[in-house]
């Protein structure tokens, strides 16, 4: 590791505690006393820290320092959407302050409440029993449908995204992001990008608040109950097509089971585990949304794999540049080709 990279990693891992303590005591009601800072080990995008004062715990989420890709690491959008959802049935942490002054700690950041609960990283939920798994997957399905049914005008989010074909915009955006972070040519990604552009569905007019990274480990469950108390990581949220979120979560059912964060459910006896099949999960979602079914499902799934591959490539590029949030970020670059190949497999089979 070079001295330059070490310096950047230090910027990510540490915060100027004294300056931050003085600033937040002036900006946040009830924030006082000495502060202890602990960086959360998870997170590949925006470094996230627990701030412990003598009386209360908080969470600080910041952009990584250094040069960033355009529109990436939008912590201000995270803050805005969670503030707008505060009085809705969608579970979000209470946000307390947004600091857009990049000089204070080296990048923009926001502060929110600390939610005490359970975060699960493995889609198979080995920590709980089958009955609880069934309830937790149903809860994730319920929250997803609740979010997609939200009246965006009523909560002030009518201008939170651009009009037009969501998937066309997203394909253009993530292709641009991927090219900007490409470290070497990957034939499967090139083929996948061409296929997605060729079979892009016509805009069907569906518009909803979409989370953009709707998955198990971005949720905090109640300490004992199978209930989501906080949906996290709204960096990629926008107004768009609701099926993008659904396909992105169902993608885990198509990914091989394993022990790492990117593992899925493929190869497991999910019925014995108490986890619904992909078709059952989609059916429950459709029932909640009042729709009969979903056309073009292979496209939505393949697009989800493509977008995840583009995100992973961005993480790998930040690792090479020395400003990745997670120390293991460089390893993720090896997943780009398998993700693209999985998407091409779906394209070839049509399901």
N, C-alpha and C positions, 0 to 999 in steps of 0.2 A: 504494500500500500504506500503510495507516494505521500510526501509531506502535504501537498495540496489537498489530496483526498482526505487525509487525516484531519486537516483543519476544517474541512466542510463537515465531516462526520461529527466533530466536536460541536459545531454550530447547531447541528440537528439534535444532538443528545442533551445539550445543556441550555439553560435559560439564564438570563441576567436577573437572578432572584431579587436582589435588593431594589433595582429599578422597577421590576414588575410588582413587587410588594407595595411600594409607594404608590404606583400608578393605580392599581386595582383598589387600594383602600380609599382612593379618591373617587373612583368611578362606580364601584359596586357596593350597594348598601349591605352592611353587615360583614364586609370583608375586612378583617383586621388581625393583627398579631403576626408572629413569625410564620414563614411559609416553608414547608418541605415539599420538594418536587421529585416525583418519580415518573419516569417515562414508561408508558405502556409498551410491552414488547411487540404486540400485534400492529397491523397497519402498514400498508406498503406505499401510501400516498402522502397523507398529511400527518406529520408527527403529532402525537397526542400524549398529554401529560396529566397526571393526577396532582393537584395542588392541595395540600393538607394544611389547614390553619388550626389553631387550638380548639376551634369550635365547629368547624365545618369542612367538608371536602368538596372540591370543585374539579372540573375537567377543562383543560385548555387545549385547543386544537389550532394548530398554526400551519401556514404554508411552509414548505421547506425553503431554506434560503437558496440564493443563487438564481441562475437563469432558468425560467420555466417555460414550458410549451404554452402557446396561446390558449386561453380558456381553461387551462388545467388548474387543479388545486384551488377550486373556487370556494374557499371557506366563507366568503361573504354571501354566496348563494345558499350555502348550508344554513347560515345564521338566519337569513331572510325566510326561508321556507319553514324552518322549525318555529320561528316566531309567529308565522301566519297560522300554523297548525296548533298553537297552544291551547285554543279553546274548542278543538274538534275531538272526535272520537279516535283519532289516529294517535297512538302513543309516541310522544317525543319528549326528550329532556327539555327542561325549562332553560332557555338561553338568557344570559344575563348581561353580556356586553360584547360589542364588536369593536375591535381596534383596527382601523384602516391605516394607521401611521406605521409604516414599515421600519421606521428608524428605531422604535422602542426596543424590539427584540430581534430585529433583522428581517421580519416579514409580518404580513397581516395575520391576525389571530382573533379567536373569540373565546369567551368563557361561558360554560354552562354548568348546570347542576350535576352532581355525581349521583348516579342511580345504582342503588345496591341491589344486585340480582345475579342471575346466572347467564354466562355466555358460553355457548356450545360451538365447538369448531368442527366436529365430525358429523356429517349428515346422517350417519347411522344412529346417533345419540346413544352410544353405549352406556352412558351414565344413568339412564332411566329405564323403566320397564316398558313392555310393549303397549300397555294401555295408555301410559303417559306419552309415548311417542305418537300414538294415534291422535291424542288430544292436542299435542303440540303442533303437528303438521296441519291439523284442522284450524288451529289458532292462526298459524301463518297464512293460511288460505283466507281466513276471515279478514285479517288485517289488510291483506292485499286487495280484496274486493272492496273493503271500506275505503281505502285510499283511492281506488279507481272510480268510486261512486261519489267522491267529494264534489261539492259545488265550488268550483274554482273561483267563480265570481264573488261568492259570498265571503271568501276568506282573503280576497285581494290578490289572487294569483293569476288573474286573467291575462296579464302581460308577462308571465314567467317563461314563456317559450315563444318561438316563432311559428307562424302559420305555414301550411303546406305539408307535403308528404314527409312525415316524420322519418321513415326509414330511408328515404332518399337523402335527407339532410344528415342523418346519422352515418350512413355509409360514406358520404363525402367527408364528414368530419373525422371519422376514425381511420379512413384511408390516409387522410392528410397527416393525422397524428402518428400513424404507423410509419409512414414514409419519413417523417421527421426524426423518428427514433430508431430507424432500421440500422442494425449493426452489420448485417450481411444479408444477401438475397436468400429468400426462402420460397422455393417454387410453389409449395402448397398454399401459401398466403396469396401469392400472385394469382393462382388459379381460382382460389376462393373468392377473391375480390371481383374477378371477372364474372364468375357464376352469379354472385349476388346481384351485380348490376344488370345482368341479363334477365333474371327472373323476378326483379323487383315488383311487388304487387302494386296495383293502383291504390291510391289513397281512398280508404273507405269512410273517412270523415270522423273516425273515433278519436276523441281528444280527452285526455285525463292527466292528472298529476302522476308522473311516473318517477319512481325512486332512482332507477338507474343501476342500482347495485343490490337488488333485493335478494338476500340470501341469509342463511341461518346465523352466521357469525356476525352479522350486522344488527342483531336483535339482542336485547337483554330481557330474559324471562324473569318473572316473579321468583323470589327465593324458594318457594315451595309449590306454587300453582303453575299449571301449564298455560300461563298467560303472559303475553308480551307487554312489558311495561315501558319499553323504549326502543324505537327504531332509529338506528344510528347511520352515520355516513351518508349524508344527503348531497355530497359534492356533485354527483352526476344527475341530480334531479332536474326535471324540466317538464314542460307540457308536451305530451307526445302520445304514442300509441300504447294502450294498456297491455297488449299482448307481448310487448317487449319485456316487461317485468316478469310476466308469467313464464315465458320461454327461458328467461335467464335463470329463474329458480329451478325450473324443470331440467335444465342442463345438468344439474348435479346427479340426476337419475341416469344420465348417459355417460358419466365419468367414472373411471375405475375406482373401486374401493381401495382405501389405503389409510395410512396414519397421518399424512401431512394435511395442511390446510386446504389444498386443492383437490382432495380426494372426494369421491362421490359414492354412489350406491350400486354401480354396475357390478354384477357378479354375486350380490348378496341376496338372501332369501328375505325380501322386504315384507312379504306377507307374514312370515313368522315374526319379524321384528315389529309388526304393527304399523308399518309405514305404507301409505297408499301407493298404488302404481301411478305412472304418469297419466294414464287415461282417467283413473279415478280422481286424481287431483284436479285435472282439467275439468272433469265433469262437475265436481263440487264448486269450482270457481264459476263455471257457466251458470249453474243453478243460482248462485248468489248474485250474479250480474244480470240474470234474466235473459240469457241468450241461448240459442239452440246448439251452437257448436262453433268451431274455429276452422276456417279455411286457411290454406297456405302455411300450415303448421311446420313443415320441413324448412321453409324459408326462415321463419321466426327462430327456430332452433339453431339453424346454421349461422344465422346472423349473430346470435348470442355467443356462439363459439368464436366467431370472427372478432367480435368486439372485445371479448375477454383476452384473446390473443394479442390484440392491439394494445390493450391496457398493460398486459404483462410485458410486452416489448418496451413500452414506455418506462416501466419499473426497471428493466434491465439496463436501459440507456441511462437512467438516473444513477444507477449503481456504478456504471462506468465513469460517469461524470463526477461521482463522489457526493451526490446530494440525495441519495435514497434514504427513506425513513427507516427501513428495516435492514439489518446487517446481512440477512440472507437473500437480499433482493436479486443479486447477480445470478443466483441459481434458477430464478424463474424464467430467464431467457431460454432455457432448454425446453420449456413447455410450449413455446409458440408453434413449432412445427407439429407436435402431436394434436394440439387444439385445432389447428387448421385442417389436419388430415381427418380428424373426427367429423368436422363439419362437411368435408367433401364426401365422407361416407354416408352421411344423412342425405346429402344432395343426390348421390348415386342411387340410394335405396328408395328415396321418396317418402321416408317416414322416420 
